[in-house]
Amino acid sequence: MAKLAGSGKSVVDVGTDHGYVPVYFAQKGLFERIAASDINGGPLESARASAREYGVFDRIAFYLSDGLRDVPGAFDTVVIAGMGGETMADILSACSWAKDARLILQPQSRVEELGAYLKSAGFVCQRALLCRDSGRCYLAFSASAGEGGFDIARALLDSRDGLLRECVEKEVIRVGRAVSGMESGSAAPEAGITLMKNKLSRLENILREVNSWQN
Ligand SMILES: C[S@@+](CC[C@H](N)C(=O)[O-])C[C@H]1O[C@@H](n2cnc3c(N)ncnc32)[C@H](O)[C@@H]1O
């Protein structure tokens, strides 16, 4: 997240939990104004503890807040990591100034729904990257208002992300199994099966492109 965020004037980390991201920003002096928020008191307290432990408590403002609702002022950069894509879309759509901010997002699920919201809100995906932890792939990306549509896959393909093949192969297996399960059962609606099949086909197209430049 820090790699994508770089530096700037002001940043808020929404759903900060342990607070490591704002602590890192403060330690490195990357932003002039740094805030951390969480909807729950326990995580916010652990963010405060991290800031104390690393000697940057006075550099970070802490807010107990659902999304950005009770975080005062506007920020140039909004970081949100480790939540579902639909929660991120809810948080961003409820905030009047977020459309002008640079977003650094790491959704845990519902990436396509989040992408659809960002596209409708006029954002462009600027940079995307993958990382792996304990064998699991994670996606993070930056987005800002702009022209040209919202395409995370294109950003990953254009940067020739070194983990793209591995992560897409895993996703193809996961979605392929889901499609087989839906087709062999009787409960899944036809529209749901079609959605998953379209997703699988988009993933296979990405894999074909990756294979074309790796061969
Ligand atoms: C899995 S943790 C992610 C922590 C950290 N951002 C990371 O990526 O490692 C999710 C955090 O988001 C907080 N959270 C969930 N919904 C939220 C919301 N609507 N507004 C603010 N924080 C929220 C939770 O309390 C929790 O601390």
The ligand as an SDF file (V2000), in Angstrom:
LIG
                    3D

 27 29  0  0  0  0  0  0  0  0999 V2000
   -9.1400   -6.9080    8.1110 C   0  0  0  0  0  0  0  0  0  0  0  0
   -8.9130   -5.3690    8.9110 S   0  0  0  0  0  0  0  0  0  0  0  0
   -7.7710   -4.5830    7.7890 C   0  0  0  0  0  0  0  0  0  0  0  0
   -6.7280   -3.8110    8.5200 C   0  0  0  0  0  0  0  0  0  0  0  0
   -5.7240   -3.0950    7.6430 C   0  0  0  0  0  0  0  0  0  0  0  0
   -6.3470   -2.0400    6.8800 N   0  0  0  0  0  0  0  0  0  0  0  0
   -5.0020   -4.0720    6.7540 C   0  0  0  0  0  0  0  0  0  0  0  0
   -5.2700   -4.1210    5.5560 O   0  0  0  0  0  0  0  0  0  0  0  0
   -4.1840   -4.8430    7.2470 O   0  0  0  0  0  0  0  0  0  0  0  0
  -10.4150   -4.4790    8.5720 C   0  0  0  0  0  0  0  0  0  0  0  0
  -10.5990   -3.2850    9.4940 C   0  0  0  0  0  0  0  0  0  0  0  0
  -11.5960   -2.4480    8.9270 O   0  0  0  0  0  0  0  0  0  0  0  0
  -12.4420   -1.9900    9.9640 C   0  0  0  0  0  0  0  0  0  0  0  0
  -13.7100   -1.6140    9.3280 N   0  0  0  0  0  0  0  0  0  0  0  0
  -14.6560   -2.4270    8.8090 C   0  0  0  0  0  0  0  0  0  0  0  0
  -15.6780   -1.7130    8.2890 N   0  0  0  0  0  0  0  0  0  0  0  0
  -15.3440   -0.3980    8.4620 C   0  0  0  0  0  0  0  0  0  0  0  0
  -15.9770    0.8390    8.1430 C   0  0  0  0  0  0  0  0  0  0  0  0
  -17.1870    0.8620    7.5620 N   0  0  0  0  0  0  0  0  0  0  0  0
  -15.3610    1.9820    8.4740 N   0  0  0  0  0  0  0  0  0  0  0  0
  -14.1460    1.9670    9.0980 C   0  0  0  0  0  0  0  0  0  0  0  0
  -13.5050    0.8390    9.4330 N   0  0  0  0  0  0  0  0  0  0  0  0
  -14.0940   -0.3270    9.1150 C   0  0  0  0  0  0  0  0  0  0  0  0
  -12.5020   -3.1450   10.9430 C   0  0  0  0  0  0  0  0  0  0  0  0
  -12.8570   -2.7090   12.2420 O   0  0  0  0  0  0  0  0  0  0  0  0
  -11.0660   -3.6740   10.8710 C   0  0  0  0  0  0  0  0  0  0  0  0
  -10.2390   -3.0620   11.8350 O   0  0  0  0  0  0  0  0  0  0  0  0
  1  2  1  0
  2  3  1  0
  2 10  1  0
  3  4  1  0
  4  5  1  0
  5  6  1  0
  5  7  1  0
  7  8  2  0
  7  9  1  0
 10 11  1  0
 11 12  1  0
 11 26  1  0
 12 13  1  0
 13 14  1  0
 13 24  1  0
 14 15  1  0
 14 23  1  0
 15 16  2  0
 16 17  1  0
 17 18  1  0
 17 23  2  0
 18 19  1  0
 18 20  2  0
 20 21  1  0
 21 22  2  0
 22 23  1  0
 24 25  1  0
 24 26  1  0
 26 27  1  0
M  CHG  2   2   1   9  -1
M  END
$$$$
